[in-house]
């Protein structure tokens, strides 16, 4: 029987265990350069016992930023700063992927430089607010991306992936979940286009497919993971038929031989085994455990074959040596749910935007 503490080979690298540190945005890249700090290097190095660390969301371009003080991977300075983080993790024997997160319509012009404004597949505002340095602000109606701008955005993802490799990352995870740009293209509620980037199922999955393909061509498919969250209502998302959309998406991506698929499970847990069966490669599961944070019981998902790796979020914040504690059965420091952005994660445990 395979357990969470057995090694696994990912991207040609032998990982010590199958416990993943889930991506959790921390807003610690202070300063105008949106560059990682020494504090961030310490934070990740402390958690290097994870089989794999997936970083906080990193914007692939200036317009992709949706929260204050989040780091980027689109300048030479950011590459140099991230190198201090990856070096620190590797010195501790860990592996680390950069999560590339373009927030799309989730954000506010006050967070963006040079008069930029949030962009999206369609000019449809999300209901709700985003935190800024001036306090909470209502989401604005985003600018609808033109064909040329969509192409440039795909290229931005690929360029950021190349910079990630230059910065020493073992690979990248593309954030296609939680109501951010890739997810916005997948969902008819936020993507009301009638051209080739919307309309039918093939149109809705096209942006995700092209981003993943471009990044795979840029750095090698074995260094690329994708995170999805079918049916996730966070950030005012709505999906009427996630089984159809995500089934088609996985069918198109299965041939690329990616590093992994990372499923952020929602209340419709019946969809999980279907996606698991449809995916031929490594399957990472961030299980739905609301109202609790993901705990030791999730280790059984590897033992029963539901997943190849299991992702932990909030519990990793409270327990930097989490794999050791899981292996010994505890004790565990309690995860402070008050660290969740806004105190409301809409029923999704391990929601990846945390200020802790």
N, C-alpha and C positions, 0 to 999 in steps of 0.2 A: 504494500500500500504506500502510495506517495504521500508525504506529509509536507507541511509548510516549511520544514527545516531541512528538506533535501535540496541540493543544489539544482540549478537549472541554467542552461546555456541560452543567452539572449544576445543578439547582435554579435555573435562570436565570442562573447565573454562569459565565463563561468561565474554565475552569481552564487553567493553563499547560502541564500535561502529564497523563499518565495513570498516574502513579506514586502509589500510595496508601501513606501511613504507617498500618500496621495498628494496631488498638487494643492497647495493652500496659500493663496495670495496674502502677503503680509504687509505691503505698503511700507517698506523700509528703505527704498532707494531714494534717499533724500537728496535734494539738490537739482539744479536745472538739467544736468546731464543724464538723469534717470539711470544712474550707474549703481551696480551692487556695492555694498559696503563691507567692511571687515566684520561687522556684526552678522551679516548674512553668511559670510564664510564660516564663522564660528557655529552658527545655527545649523547649517547643513552638515558640517563635519561632525557635530555632536550626534547626528542621526545616521551616520554612515554605516551602521550595522544593518540597516535595511538591505534586503537583496537588491532593491532598486529604489532610488529617490527620484521622484518627478517634481521639478521645481514649481514654485509659484508661477502664475501666468506672466508671460513676458511678451510685450507688444512687439510685433515684427516691423512696425512702422510708427511714426509719430501719431498718425490719425487712429491707430489701433488702440490707443490708451483710453481706458474707461474709468480708472480709479486714480486717486492721488498717490504719488510716490511709488508707482509700480515701475519695475525695471524694463529696459528695452534691449534689443539685439539688432540695432540698425546703425550703430556708429562704431568707429574703431575704439573709442574710449570705453564703450560698453563691453566690447570683446575683451579688452585688457582687464577690466574689472571682474568680469565673469571668470577669467582665468584664475584669479585668486580663490574663487569659490571651488571650481573643479579641482584645482591642485590640492586644496584642503581636504576635499572628500576622498580623492584618490590616495592621498597619504594615509588615510585611515582605512584603506582597502575597500572603499565603497564604489558604487556605480551611480551615475546621475544623468538623467535626461532633462533637457530644457523643454518646458511646456510653452509652445507658441500660441498666444491667445490674442486674437483681434476681437475687441469687444463690440464692434459694429455700432448699433444704435444705442447700446448701453454705455452711457457716459454723459458728458456735458461740454459745451464749447470752452468753459472756463478751465477745463483740464487740459486743453489742447493748445499747442503753440501756433503762432503765425496766422491767426484767424481761421484755423481749421474748424470743421464742424463734424459731428458724428455722421457716419455713412451706414447704409444698409441696402439690402436688395430692393426694398421699396420704401417709399416715404410714409412709413407707418410708425408713429411714436409708441413706445412702450408705456404702459401705465406704471406709475411709481416714481420713486426718487433715487438719486444717486448721491453719495456723500462727496463733498468737495471741501476744499480748505475754508470755504465760506459757510459751510454747513450743508444740510440736505437741499437739493434742488430737483425740480421736476425734470424728467426726461424730456428732451426736445424732439421735434419731428426731424428725423435724419434726412440727409441728402441721399437721393436714390443714385446708386452707382451706375455710371454709363458702361457700355461695353468695354471701352478702352480702360476705364478705371478698374473694372473687374479684372481685366488682364494684368494690369499693374499690381493689383492686390495679390494675385496668384504669384507673380514674380517676387513680390515683397516677402511672402512666406518662404520661397525657395532661397532668397538671399539671406534671410535671417537664419535658415537652417545651415547654410554654408558658414555663416559667422559662428553659429553654435559649435560646429565641429572645430573651427579655428580656436574657439575659446576653451576647448578641451572637453566638451560634453561627449558622452558616449552615444548620444542620439537625441532625437527630439520627439515630443508628443504633440500632436496637433489637437487643439481644443475644439472639438465639434459638439460641445455639450453646453448646458446651462444657459441657453438663450443668447450666446455670443454669435459672431458673424457667420461661421460655418453652419451653426444650428439655425440661424435666421434664414439662410437659403433653403434648408431642408424643410422648414415648416410653412405650409400654405398661409397660416395666419400672418406671418411677417413677410413672406415672399409672395406678392400678388402680381408678379411679372407675367406677361403673356408671350415673352420671347423665349429663346432657347435656354435661358437661365431660370425658367419657372414654368408655370402652366401645368404640365403633366409630371408624373413621377420621375421620368428621365431628366426633365428640366430641373426639378428640385434637387436631385442628387448631383447635378453636373458640377457645381462649384466645389463641393467636397471632393469629388473624384479628381478634378483638375488640380486642386491644391495638393492632395496626397500624391498624385502622380508627379507633379513638378518637384515636390520636395524629395520624393524617392529618386528621381533622376539626378537631383542635385547632390545628394549625399549617400545614396545607396538605400534600397528599400529595407535592408536589414537594420537600419538605424532609425526607422520611422515607426512610431505608434500613433494610434488615433483614439481619442476619447469621445464617446457618444453617451447621450442620456435620453433614450426614447421616451416620449410622453412626459418629460420633465416640464412642469408648468412655471418654473422659476423665470424671473424676468419677463413676465407676461407672455409666456409662450403657450401655444395651443396646437396639438397635433391630433387630427381626427383618426388617422390610420397609420400609426407608427410601424406596425408590422409590415405593411406594404413598402413604405419608404425605406426602412432600414434593411429589410430583406433584399431589396434591389441594390442598395448601397453596398452591402456586404458581398453580394454576388459580383459586383463590378470590381471590388477591391481585393477579393480573395486571390486573384491571379498575381498580385503584386508581391506576394511573399513578404509582408511587412513584419516588423519586429513583434508587434502585438496589437490586439484590439482591447481597449479599456472601457468596460461598460460601467457607467454609473447607474445602478439599478433604481428603478422607480417602483411605485406601488403595484404596477402590473408585473408582478414577478413571473407570471406565466410566460412572458415573452423571453425571459432569460435563457431557458434551455433551448428555445428555438434558435436564438442568435448564437448560442454556444455550438450547436450542431452545425450551423451554417458557416462558422468560421474555422478554417483549416489550420490556423496557426495558434500561437500562444494567446490565451484568453485571460485577461486580468479583470477581476470583478471587485467593484466597490459596492458591497451589498446594501440593500435597503433594510435598515434596522430601526427606523423611527418608532418610538420617540427616544430610543437610546443611541449612543454612539456605537460604532462597530467595535465589538469586543472579542474575547477569546473564542466564543462559539463559532465565529466565522472561519476558524481554521478547518472546520469539518468540510467546508466547501472545496478544499483541495483534496481532502481524503476521499470524498465521494465522487470526485471527478467533475464537479460543477464548474471549476475554474482551475487554471494552472498557477495563478498567483492571486493573492488577495490584498486589496489596498486599504490601508488605515489612514485616517485623517486626524481627527481631534485627539485620539488617544496617543498619537505620535507627538503632538505638542506637549502633552503632559508627561510623557515617558520617552525621553530621547533614546533610551536603550530598549525600546519596545520589543524587538525580537528576543532578547534574553529573557525579559519578563514573561513573554508569551510561552517560551519554551519551559520555563520553570513554574508556570501557573500563577504568576504574580509575585509580589503585590503590585497593584497599579495605582498610580496617582490619578485622581478623578479629573476628567476633562471638564473644563469650565465652559458650559454652553453659552455663557454671557459673552464669550469672545466672538461668537458668530456675528457677522456684519448685520447690524440692525436688530439683532436678537430674533430674527425671523428667517429661517431657512426653508420655509414652505414644506416642511415634512421631509426634507432630504438630509439625512445624516451625512456628516463629513462634507458638507457644502464647502467648496474650495475657496471661497473668499472670506478670509478671516483676518482680524486685525490683531489677535492675540499678541 
